[in-house]
């Protein structure tokens, strides 16, 4: 292998630093220190030297420090409990902040940690956040060894236990503040030193003073160019390496041209140059991006922490069951978690035998059995009888947000790409072409005018505002929807919703209330049997079970063991009066000779059928108007229900003869129906309650889960809807189309702005510094336009209800 030489310098094979005449050699390869040599040997011995080939032209891997006993404190299990996000059995999930991450080589190496430490099962890198999420097996390794593995390769995690407690390691200071401060200081002083030129005093100003002012301006411009403006050059270079002209390419070119031209004038001609314009370009661009980042960060913050999910939990306060939103859960709260309900925060089991399904977290569907005193983690779903937990953290919403966005629950289909991004890819190419034509034309007239023209064109026509239109419009729309109880997974959901042409509804718990209007029992039950049935029903979160429990009452509950809930069929469990099974006639395996036009749940105790509960459905307010609104938009409508056809006449009157109504449908049949619609070319929106509709919700183009007052969480859906906003289903489709029109409007405004700006620029009538001011102004105008329009559109509906 050739030695990497640059002039007289011998560069380290690992990090690229100068060996300073004292290299450490290994197999004819030079290293600047023993740490870099050890990292190389480690990678070589584990067949990971491809790390050096991914970004060979940017050889600057991180240096490793001697390990010693620096991480011995991590052997304390209490430290592991503090750092770990999730622990079950021997499986532990942790996330580390690694400030050394800087390129694709880092990502490649960090995602191959399992070769360095066999106890590491998985490692995923978040490049933008500079974080690595590690899953390891405690039987094969421990937290200390995992950290030492990272540190030995030069990627030592930033470990600050106080910041870990407060999740503060992500709240790092924004270096852009310092870049703006430096650029602003230098820009102001350069303008002050350029006053003689602004007021035409060159003729009476001493040439020596003019030269001194020019040299001072040059010195002041260097921090602006090298420190404040480095992100523009870095981003432009990254795009060029990937054969893509991004939005920073014209900015970087304009800055370089202005600086080079000014340097020539100052040192060769004794002039003042245009370093005020160059500094102004960088200063105003950074200010514009700072406010863009602040606005977008505010949107993201709102989505992450302000009641993102309409999840409610049952809390035990002063001996009473109280339903509270998840945002009000505090450390030390005692919560009741029933079958199929999600654990909202890291907790300790207080009572009951927990059977926790952690498949949402680690993909393992086998339930974990936990006894009182053992820990349960956010994201687990209780699959047995109800349990009581005590929270050990305030809330786990931020963690559930990550869970909702996991790749495992992403729909396996091609995401529709915004037309704005498709057009912007060619915008820069057109921009460079116009700049080149203007330069060539004006060069024949006056070289200075040609340089002014090309610089102004490159600045004023930057497509930043064009790209902002989609992200800010969708971001604000999602935020406004959240205020009305509609929690959208991401901008792609709204873009896909506008194409909906078929809406499919579930029945029980979706178009009906979780509490049915009338409930009765046909048969005879003793007091103890009623108490046992109510106790069994309380273990389930299904609307029919709740109605049964409400009918009997909650005076005194009996113990339930061996509880099981077969989704879409029934529940069963052992009580003091015997083994009870409740569900449909088909589930119990008995004939149903009773009136088929009544919704029923049969009861069987120790093999004897004692009767059935019958139900009169209470439909959600506004259902008739909702269906009419969808029909007015030309949408097709279907109802697929697991119940019998007892209420078909009523539903047919509501949905109309042209709608499809299907009854006695299993979860598998619901999924098959949605898929059949999609195969026929229809864009399907599925609206369910998430209990037995998970497959259909995931398969649909847009899945909406209606949440009433229980702690149910459906990662496979696209929108979680508070039941109080049920009548918003047709409005979501209409609003998504209107938001798309806002994007088109902002796109048109941006294009018109660029046309006007380019017109004056190619005529050499626009000073570069003026263009630098107008460019961020256009971005701010787009932000104001999109924010205002999405707010007004949302208010039109919010004001109604």
C-alpha positions in Angstrom: 0.0 0.0 0.0 1.4 3.4 -0.9 2.3 5.8 1.9 0.0 8.8 2.0 2.4 11.7 1.4 1.6 15.4 1.0 4.7 17.4 0.3 7.2 16.8 3.1 4.5 15.6 5.5 3.9 12.0 6.3 0.2 11.5 7.0 -1.2 9.1 9.5 -2.9 6.1 7.7 -5.8 6.2 10.2 -6.6 9.8 11.0 -4.8 11.7 8.3 -2.9 14.0 10.7 0.8 14.9 10.2 3.1 12.4 11.9 5.5 15.3 12.6 8.6 13.3 11.8 8.0 10.6 14.4 5.7 8.0 12.8 4.7 4.8 14.5 4.9 2.0 11.9 2.9 -1.1 11.4 3.4 -3.3 8.3 4.9 -0.3 6.4 1.9 1.9 7.3 2.6 5.2 9.2 0.6 6.3 12.2 0.9 9.5 14.2 0.5 7.7 17.6 0.0 4.4 19.3 -3.8 5.0 19.6 -4.3 5.2 15.8 -2.1 2.2 15.3 -4.2 0.2 17.8 -7.4 1.2 16.1 -6.0 0.1 12.7 -4.9 -3.3 14.2 -8.3 -3.8 15.7 -10.0 -3.1 12.4 -7.6 -5.2 10.5 -7.9 -8.2 12.8 -11.7 -8.1 12.5 -11.7 -7.7 8.7 -13.1 -4.2 8.9 -10.4 -2.3 6.9 -13.1 -1.4 4.3 -13.6 1.5 6.7 -10.7 3.2 5.0 -12.0 2.7 1.5 -15.4 4.3 1.8 -14.2 7.8 2.0 -10.5 7.4 1.1 -10.1 11.0 0.1 -11.2 12.1 3.6 -9.0 10.1 5.8 -9.6 11.6 9.3 -10.8 8.8 11.6 -11.1 9.7 15.3 -8.2 9.0 17.6 -8.5 6.5 20.4 -7.5 7.2 24.0 -6.0 4.6 26.3 -8.8 2.7 28.1 -7.3 1.8 31.4 -10.0 1.7 34.1 -11.8 4.9 32.9 -15.0 3.0 32.4 -15.0 0.8 35.5 -17.9 2.8 36.9 -20.1 1.2 34.2 -19.9 -2.2 36.0 -22.4 -0.8 38.5 -25.8 -2.1 37.5 -27.4 1.0 38.8 -25.6 3.0 36.1 -26.9 0.6 33.5 -30.4 1.0 34.8 -30.0 4.8 34.5 -28.6 4.7 30.9 -30.7 1.8 29.5 -33.8 2.8 27.5 -35.1 -0.8 27.6 -34.2 -4.0 29.5 -35.9 -7.4 29.3 -34.1 -10.6 30.2 -30.6 -10.3 28.8 -31.6 -7.8 26.1 -30.6 -4.2 26.7 -31.1 -1.1 24.5 -29.0 2.0 24.9 -28.4 5.1 22.9 -25.0 7.0 22.9 -24.2 10.5 21.6 -21.0 10.3 19.5 -19.7 13.8 18.5 -17.0 12.1 16.4 -19.5 10.9 13.7 -18.8 12.9 10.5 -19.0 10.7 7.4 -20.3 7.5 5.8 -17.2 5.6 7.0 -18.3 6.3 10.6 -21.7 5.0 9.9 -20.4 1.9 8.2 -18.0 1.0 11.1 -20.5 1.7 13.9 -23.1 -0.5 12.2 -20.5 -3.3 12.2 -19.8 -3.3 15.9 -21.1 -6.8 16.2 -17.8 -7.9 14.6 -15.8 -6.2 17.3 -18.0 -7.4 20.2 -20.1 -10.5 19.6 -22.4 -9.6 22.4 -23.7 -6.6 20.4 -26.7 -7.8 18.5 -27.5 -4.6 16.6 -26.3 -1.1 16.2 -28.1 1.7 14.3 -26.7 5.1 13.6 -28.7 8.4 13.5 -26.2 10.5 11.4 -28.0 13.8 11.9 -28.3 13.4 15.7 -24.8 11.9 15.9 -26.2 9.0 17.9 -25.8 5.2 17.8 -28.5 2.9 19.2 -27.0 -0.3 20.5 -28.8 -3.6 21.4 -26.6 -6.0 23.4 -26.9 -9.3 25.2 -26.0 -9.2 28.9 -25.0 -12.9 28.9 -22.3 -12.2 26.4 -21.2 -8.6 27.2 -22.0 -5.7 29.5 -22.4 -1.9 29.3 -18.7 -1.3 30.2 -17.5 -3.6 27.4 -19.9 -2.0 24.9 -18.6 1.5 25.8 -15.0 0.3 25.6 -15.6 -1.2 22.2 -16.7 2.2 21.0 -13.9 4.0 22.7 -11.3 1.6 21.3 -12.3 2.5 17.8 -12.1 6.3 18.6 -15.8 6.8 19.0 -15.9 7.4 22.8 -19.5 8.2 23.9 -20.3 11.4 25.7 -21.2 10.1 29.1 -22.6 12.6 31.5 -24.9 11.0 34.0 -26.6 14.3 35.0 -27.4 15.1 31.4 -28.6 11.5 30.9 -31.1 12.0 33.7 -32.4 15.1 32.1 -32.0 14.0 28.5 -29.9 17.1 28.1 -27.2 15.7 25.9 -29.3 16.5 22.8 -29.7 20.1 23.8 -26.4 21.2 22.5 -25.7 24.8 21.7 -26.2 25.8 18.1 -22.8 26.8 16.6 -24.7 28.9 14.1 -25.2 31.5 16.8 -21.5 32.1 17.0 -21.2 32.1 13.2 -23.8 34.8 13.0 -22.1 36.8 15.7 -18.7 36.7 13.9 -20.3 37.4 10.5 -22.3 40.3 11.9 -19.4 41.9 13.7 -17.1 41.7 10.7 -19.8 42.8 8.3 -20.6 45.9 10.4 -16.9 46.9 10.6 -16.3 46.3 6.9 -19.2 48.5 6.1 -17.9 51.2 8.4 -14.4 51.1 6.7 -16.2 51.3 3.3 -18.1 54.5 4.1 -15.7 56.6 1.9 -16.7 54.5 -1.1 -20.4 54.6 -0.3 -20.4 58.4 -0.2 -18.1 58.9 -3.2 -15.2 60.3 -1.1 -12.5 58.3 -2.9 -11.2 61.4 -4.7 -10.4 63.2 -1.4 -9.3 60.2 0.6 -5.6 59.5 0.9 -4.6 56.5 -1.2 -2.5 55.1 1.7 -5.6 55.2 3.9 -7.7 53.6 1.3 -5.1 50.8 1.1 -5.1 50.4 4.8 -8.9 50.2 4.9 -8.7 47.6 2.1 -6.2 45.5 4.0 -8.3 45.7 7.2 -11.4 44.7 5.3 -9.5 41.7 3.9 -8.5 40.6 7.4 -12.0 41.0 8.7 -13.4 39.0 5.8 -11.3 35.9 6.6 -13.2 34.8 9.7 -16.4 35.3 7.8 -15.2 33.2 4.9 -13.4 30.5 6.9 -15.6 30.2 10.0 -19.1 31.6 9.4 -19.4 30.5 5.8 -17.9 27.0 6.1 -21.3 25.2 6.1 -22.1 26.6 2.6 -18.8 25.2 1.2 -19.1 21.9 3.1 -22.7 21.3 1.9 -21.8 22.3 -1.7 -18.8 20.0 -1.7 -20.8 17.1 -0.3 -23.4 17.6 -3.1 -20.7 17.8 -5.8 -19.1 14.6 -4.5 -22.5 12.9 -4.9 -22.9 14.4 -8.4 -25.8 16.6 -7.2 -26.1 20.4 -7.3 -27.7 21.4 -4.0 -29.0 24.8 -2.9 -25.7 25.7 -1.3 -23.7 25.4 -4.6 -24.7 28.8 -6.0 -24.2 30.5 -2.6 -20.7 29.1 -2.3 -19.8 30.0 -5.8 -21.1 33.6 -5.3 -19.1 34.0 -2.1 -15.9 32.6 -3.7 -16.3 34.8 -6.8 -16.9 37.9 -4.7 -14.0 37.2 -2.4 -11.6 36.5 -5.3 -12.6 39.6 -7.1 -12.3 41.8 -4.0 -8.9 40.3 -3.1 -7.6 41.2 -6.6 -8.9 44.7 -6.5 -7.4 45.4 -3.0 -3.9 44.0 -3.6 -3.5 44.6 -7.3 -5.5 47.8 -8.0 -5.6 49.4 -4.6 -9.4 49.4 -4.6 -11.9 48.7 -1.9 -13.4 45.5 -3.3 -16.8 44.0 -2.4 -16.0 42.3 0.9 -19.0 44.0 2.4 -21.2 42.2 -0.1 -19.5 38.9 0.6 -19.9 39.3 4.4 -23.5 40.5 3.9 -24.3 37.4 1.8 -23.1 35.1 4.6 -24.5 37.1 7.4 -28.0 37.5 6.0 -28.1 33.9 4.8 -27.2 32.6 8.2 -29.8 34.8 9.9 -32.4 33.6 7.5 -31.5 29.9 8.2 -31.4 30.5 11.9 -35.1 31.7 11.9 -36.0 28.8 9.6 -34.4 26.4 12.0 -36.2 28.0 15.0 -39.5 27.8 13.3 -39.1 24.2 12.3 -37.7 23.2 15.7 -40.8 24.7 17.3 -43.0 22.5 15.1 -40.9 19.4 15.9 -41.0 20.3 19.6 -44.8 20.6 19.5 -45.1 17.2 17.8 -42.8 15.4 20.2 -43.9 16.6 23.6 -47.3 18.3 23.6 -49.7 15.4 23.9 -48.6 13.8 20.7 -50.8 10.7 21.2 -54.4 10.9 22.4 -53.6 8.1 24.9 -55.5 8.0 28.1 -54.7 5.9 31.2 -56.6 4.7 34.2 -55.0 6.1 37.3 -55.6 5.1 40.9 -55.9 8.3 42.9 -57.3 8.3 46.4 -58.5 4.8 45.9 -60.6 5.8 42.9 -60.2 5.0 39.2 -59.6 8.2 37.3 -59.1 8.5 33.5 -56.3 11.0 32.7 -54.4 11.9 29.6 -50.9 10.5 29.3 -49.4 14.0 29.4 -50.5 14.2 33.1 -48.8 11.0 34.2 -46.2 11.8 36.8 -43.5 9.8 38.5 -45.1 7.6 41.2 -48.5 7.4 39.6 -50.3 4.0 40.0 -51.9 3.0 36.7 -54.3 0.1 35.8 -53.2 -1.6 32.5 -55.8 -3.9 31.0 -55.5 -6.5 28.3 -54.1 -5.1 25.0 -53.3 -1.8 26.6 -49.8 -0.2 26.3 -47.5 0.6 29.2 -47.0 4.4 28.7 -44.0 4.9 31.0 -41.2 2.8 32.6 -42.7 1.3 35.6 -42.6 -1.3 38.4 -45.3 -4.0 38.6 -47.3 -3.5 41.8 -49.9 -6.2 41.5 -51.1 -8.8 39.1 -49.2 -11.2 36.8 -47.9 -9.4 33.8 -47.6 -11.0 30.4 -45.9 -8.2 28.4 -45.6 -8.3 24.7 -42.5 -6.2 23.7 -42.8 -6.9 19.9 -43.3 -3.2 19.3 -39.9 -2.6 20.8 -37.7 -5.6 20.0 -39.7 -7.6 17.5 -40.0 -10.6 19.9 -43.7 -11.7 20.0 -43.3 -14.1 23.0 -44.7 -12.4 26.1 -42.4 -11.8 29.0 -43.7 -13.0 32.4 -43.2 -10.4 35.2 -44.0 -10.6 38.9 -44.7 -7.8 41.3 -41.6 -5.8 42.0 -40.1 -6.4 38.5 -39.6 -3.6 36.0 -41.8 -3.0 32.9 -40.7 -0.7 30.1 -42.7 1.8 28.0 -43.9 0.3 24.7 -44.8 -3.1 26.2 -48.4 -4.3 25.8 -50.2 -6.3 28.5 -51.7 -9.5 27.0 -53.0 -11.1 30.2 -55.3 -9.9 33.0 -55.2 -6.3 34.3 -52.2 -5.2 36.3 -51.3 -2.3 38.5 -48.0 -0.5 37.8 -46.2 2.4 39.5 -44.4 4.7 37.1 -40.7 5.4 37.6 -40.5 8.2 35.0 -42.7 11.1 34.3 -43.8 10.0 30.8 -42.4 8.1 27.9 -44.0 10.0 25.1 -40.8 10.9 23.4 -39.8 7.2 23.4 -43.2 6.2 22.0 -42.7 8.8 19.3 -39.5 6.9 18.3 -41.5 3.7 18.5 -44.2 5.0 16.2 -41.7 5.9 13.6 -39.7 2.7 13.6 -38.9 1.2 10.2 -40.6 -2.1 11.2 -44.0 -0.3 11.1 -43.3 1.7 7.9 -45.6 0.8 5.0 -43.9 -1.3 2.4 -44.7 0.9 -0.5 -43.2 3.6 -2.6 -43.5 7.0 -0.8 -44.9 9.8 -3.0 -42.3 12.5 -3.5 -43.3 16.1 -3.4 -43.3 17.7 -6.8 -41.4 20.7 -5.3 -38.4 18.5 -4.6 -38.5 17.0 -8.0 -38.5 20.4 -9.7 -35.9 21.9 -7.4 -33.3 19.3 -8.5 -33.2 21.0 -11.9 -33.5 24.6 -10.5 -29.9 25.0 -9.7 -28.8 23.8 -13.2 -31.1 26.4 -14.8 -29.8 29.0 -12.4 -26.1 28.3 -13.3 -27.0 28.5 -17.0 -28.7 31.9 -16.6 -25.7 33.2 -14.5 -23.2 32.0 -17.2 -25.2 33.7 -20.0 -25.4 37.0 -18.0 -21.7 36.9 -17.3 -20.8 36.3 -21.0 -23.1 39.0 -22.2 -21.9 41.7 -19.7 -18.2 40.7 -20.0 -18.2 42.2 -23.5 -19.6 45.4 -22.2 -17.9 45.8 -18.8 -16.2 43.0 -16.8 -17.2 44.6 -13.5 -20.9 44.6 -14.5 -20.5 41.0 -15.6 -19.2 40.0 -12.2 -22.0 42.0 -10.5 -24.6 40.3 -12.7 -23.4 36.7 -12.1 -23.0 37.3 -8.3 -26.5 38.8 -7.9 -28.1 36.0 -10.0 -26.5 33.3 -7.9 -27.6 34.9 -4.7 -31.1 36.2 -5.4 -32.3 33.1 -7.2 -31.3 30.6 -4.6 -34.0 27.9 -4.3 -34.1 27.9 -0.5 -37.6 29.4 -0.4 -38.8 26.9 -3.0 -37.7 24.0 -0.8 -39.1 25.5 2.3 -42.6 25.6 0.9 -43.4 21.9 1.4 -41.6 21.3 4.7 -43.1 24.4 6.4 -46.6 23.9 5.0 -46.9 20.3 6.1 -45.1 21.0 9.4 -47.6 23.7 10.3 -50.6 21.6 9.1 -49.5 18.7 11.3 -49.2 21.0 14.3 -52.7 22.5 13.8 -54.2 19.1 13.3 -52.7 18.0 16.6 -54.5 20.8 18.4 -57.8 19.3 17.3 -57.0 15.7 18.3 -55.6 14.5 15.0 -52.1 13.2 15.4 -50.4 12.6 12.0 -47.3 10.5 11.7 -45.5 12.7 9.1 -45.8 15.0 6.1 -46.1 12.0 3.7 -49.4 11.1 5.3 -51.0 14.4 4.3 -49.6 14.2 0.8 -51.0 10.7 0.4 -54.4 11.6 1.9 -55.3 14.0 -0.8 -55.6 11.0 -3.3 -58.1 9.0 -1.2 -61.0 7.7 -3.3 -62.4 4.9 -1.0 -63.0 5.1 2.8 -63.5 1.9 4.7 -65.0 2.0 8.2 -64.9 -0.5 11.0 -68.1 -0.6 13.2 -67.7 -1.3 16.9 -65.7 1.3 18.6 -65.2 3.3 15.4 -68.6 4.5 14.2 -70.2 3.5 17.5 -69.5 4.7 21.0 -67.4 2.5 23.4 -70.4 2.7 25.7 -73.4 1.2 24.0 -76.8 2.9 24.6 -78.8 -0.1 25.8 -77.5 -3.4 27.2 -79.3 -6.3 28.7 -79.0 -9.9 29.6 -81.2 -12.8 28.4 -80.9 -15.6 31.0 -80.4 -15.9 34.7 -77.3 -15.2 36.7 -76.5 -15.4 40.5 -75.0 -12.4 42.3 -71.6 -14.2 42.4 -71.8 -15.0 38.8 -72.5 -11.4 37.9 -69.6 -10.3 40.0 -67.2 -12.8 38.3 -68.5 -11.8 34.8 -68.0 -8.1 35.5 -64.5 -8.8 36.8 -63.6 -10.7 33.7 -65.1 -8.0 31.4 -63.1 -5.3 33.2 -59.9 -7.1 32.2 -60.6 -6.2 28.5 -60.6 -2.8 26.8 -63.1 -3.9 24.1 -66.2 -1.7 23.9 -68.6 -4.6 24.4 -66.7 -5.8 27.5 -66.9 -2.3 28.9 -70.6 -2.1 28.3 -71.1 -5.4 30.1 -69.0 -4.2 33.1 -71.0 -0.9 33.1 -74.3 -2.8 33.1 -73.4 -5.1 36.1 -71.5 -2.4 38.0 -68.1 -2.3 39.7 -69.2 -2.8 43.3 -66.7 -5.6 44.3 -64.4 -7.3 41.9 -63.2 -10.9 42.2 -59.8 -12.3 41.2 -59.3 -13.4 37.5 -56.5 -15.7 36.5 -55.4 -17.3 33.2 -57.1 -14.4 31.3 -57.0 -14.6 27.5 -58.4 -12.3 24.9 -58.8 -13.6 21.3 -59.0 -10.4 19.2 -62.3 -10.2 17.4 -63.7 -13.3 19.0 -64.0 -13.3 22.8 -62.4 -13.4 26.2 -62.0 -16.1 28.9 -60.5 -16.6 32.3 -60.7 -18.5 35.6 -62.8 -16.9 38.4 -64.2 -17.8 41.8 -67.3 -19.3 40.2 -65.5 -21.3 37.5 -63.9 -20.9 34.1 -65.8 -18.3 32.1 -65.8 -17.9 28.3 -67.6 -14.9 26.7 -68.0 -14.1 23.0 -69.8 -15.0 19.9 -71.7 -18.2 19.4 -69.1 -19.3 16.9 -66.3 -18.7 19.4 -68.1 -20.8 22.0 -68.9 -23.4 19.4 -72.6 -23.4 20.0 -75.6 -22.9 17.6 -77.4 -19.6 17.7 -81.1 -20.1 17.3 -82.0 -16.7 18.8 -82.9 -13.5 16.8 -80.0 -12.8 14.4 -80.9 -9.2 14.2 -79.6 -8.5 17.7 -75.9 -8.1 18.6 -75.1 -10.7 21.3 -72.2 -11.9 23.6 -72.8 -15.4 25.0 -71.7 -16.4 28.5 -70.4 -19.9 29.3 -69.3 -21.0 32.8 -67.6 -24.4 33.1 -69.1 -25.5 29.8 -72.7 -24.4 30.6 -74.1 -21.6 28.4 -76.1 -19.4 30.8 -77.4 -16.8 28.3 -76.3 -13.8 26.4 -75.9 -10.0 26.6 -77.7 -8.1 23.9 -76.7 -4.6 22.8 -78.4 -1.6 21.2 -75.8 0.5 19.3 -75.3 4.1 19.9 -73.7 5.7 16.9 -71.3 8.6 17.1 -72.7 12.1 16.7 -72.4 13.5 13.2 -72.1 10.1 11.5 -74.9 10.8 9.0 -73.4 14.2 8.1 -69.9 12.6 7.8 -71.1 10.0 5.3 -73.0 12.7 3.3 -69.8 14.9 3.2 -67.7 12.0 1.9 -70.3 11.3 -0.8 -70.3 14.9 -1.8 -66.6 14.6 -2.4 -67.2 11.6 -4.7 -65.7 9.1 -2.3 -66.7 5.4 -2.3 -67.6 4.1 1.2 -67.5 0.6 2.8 -68.3 -0.8 6.2 -66.6 -4.0 7.3 -67.6 -5.3 10.8 -66.9 -8.3 12.9 -70.5 -8.2 14.3 -73.5 -9.9 12.8 -75.9 -8.1 10.4 -78.4 -7.2 13.1 -78.2 -3.5 12.4 -77.9 -3.7 8.6 -81.3 -1.9 7.9 -80.2 1.1 10.1 -76.7 1.1 8.6 -78.0 0.8 5.1 -80.1 3.9 5.6 -77.1 5.8 6.9 -74.5 4.6 4.3 -76.9 4.3 1.3 -77.6 1.5 -1.2 -74.4 2.2 -3.2 -72.1 1.5 -0.2 -70.7 -2.0 0.6 -71.6 -3.4 4.0 -69.9 -6.6 5.1 -70.6 -8.4 8.4 -69.1 -11.3 10.4 -65.7 -10.4 9.1 -62.6 -11.7 10.8 -59.4 -9.5 11.0 -58.0 -11.6 8.1 -61.0 -10.9 6.0 -60.8 -7.2 6.7 -57.2 -7.2 5.5 -58.1 -9.1 2.4 -60.9 -6.7 1.5 -58.6 -3.7 1.8 -56.0 -5.4 -0.4 -58.6 -6.3 -3.0 -59.6 -2.6 -3.3 -56.0 -1.6 -3.7 -55.5 -4.3 -6.4 -58.3 -2.7 -8.3 -56.4 0.6 -8.3 -58.3 2.4 -5.5 -56.5 4.6 -2.9 -57.9 3.3 0.4 -58.3 5.1 3.7 -59.1 2.7 6.6 -60.8 4.0 9.8 -60.7 1.6 12.7 -60.2 1.3 16.4 -57.0 -0.6 16.3 -58.2 -3.6 18.2 -58.8 -6.1 15.4 -58.1 -3.8 12.5 -54.3 -3.6 12.8 -53.7 -5.6 9.6 -56.2 -3.6 7.5 -54.8 -0.3 9.0 -51.3 -1.2 8.0 -52.1 -2.4 4.6 -54.3 0.7 3.7 -52.8 3.7 2.0 -54.0 5.8 5.0 -54.8 4.2 8.3 -56.7 6.1 11.0 -57.0 4.7 14.5 -59.9 6.1 16.6 -59.0 6.4 20.3 -61.7 6.8 22.8 -60.7 6.7 26.4 -58.3 3.7 26.7 -54.5 3.4 26.5 -54.3 1.8 23.0 -51.4 2.5 20.7 -51.3 1.4 17.1 -47.9 1.8 15.5 -49.2 0.5 12.2 -51.5 3.4 11.6 -50.8 6.8 10.0 -53.1 9.0 12.1 -54.3 8.6 15.6 -57.7 10.4 16.1 -59.2 11.4 19.3 -62.8 10.1 19.3 -64.1 13.6 19.8 -62.8 14.5 16.4 -64.4 11.6 14.5 -66.4 13.9 12.3 -63.1 15.2 10.9 -62.6 12.2 8.6 -63.9 13.9 5.4 -62.2 17.2 6.5 -58.8 15.5 6.6 -59.1 14.6 2.9 -60.3 18.1 2.0 -57.6 19.8 4.2 -54.8 17.7 2.6 -55.9 18.9 -0.8 -56.1 22.5 0.4 -52.6 22.2 1.9 -51.3 20.9 -1.4 -52.8 24.0 -3.1 -51.0 26.2 -0.5 -47.7 24.5 -1.5 -48.5 25.3 -5.2 -49.2 28.9 -4.2 -46.0 29.3 -2.3 -44.2 27.6 -5.3 -45.7 30.2 -7.6 -44.7 33.1 -5.3 -41.1 31.7 -5.1 -40.9 31.4 -8.9 -42.3 34.9 -9.5 -39.8 36.3 -7.0 -36.9 34.5 -8.7 -38.1 35.8 -12.1 -38.2 39.4 -10.9 -34.9 39.0 -9.1 -33.1 37.4 -12.0 -34.5 40.1 -14.4 -32.8 42.9 -12.4 -29.7 40.8 -11.8 -29.0 39.9 -15.5 -29.4 43.7 -16.2 -26.6 44.3 -13.7 -29.0 46.6 -11.8 -28.9 44.7 -8.4 -25.9 45.1 -6.0 -24.8 41.8 -4.5 -25.3 43.0 -0.9 -29.0 43.9 -1.8 -29.4 40.5 -3.3 -28.1 39.0 -0.1 -30.8 40.9 1.9 -33.6 39.9 -0.5 -32.7 36.2 -0.5 -33.5 35.4 3.2 -36.4 37.9 3.0 -38.0 35.7 0.3 -37.6 32.6 2.6 -39.2 34.5 5.5 -42.1 35.5 3.3 -42.7 31.9 2.3 -42.7 30.9 5.9 -45.3 33.6 6.8 -47.4 32.7 3.7 -47.5 29.0 4.4 -48.1 29.5 8.2 -50.8 32.0 7.6 -52.7 29.9 5.0 -52.5 26.6 6.9 -53.7 28.5 10.1 -56.6 30.1 8.3 -57.7 26.8 6.6 -57.5 25.0 10.0 -59.4 27.7 11.8 -62.3 27.4 9.3 -62.9 23.9 10.6 -61.7 24.3 14.2 -64.2 27.2 14.6 -67.0 24.9 13.7 -66.4 22.6 16.4 
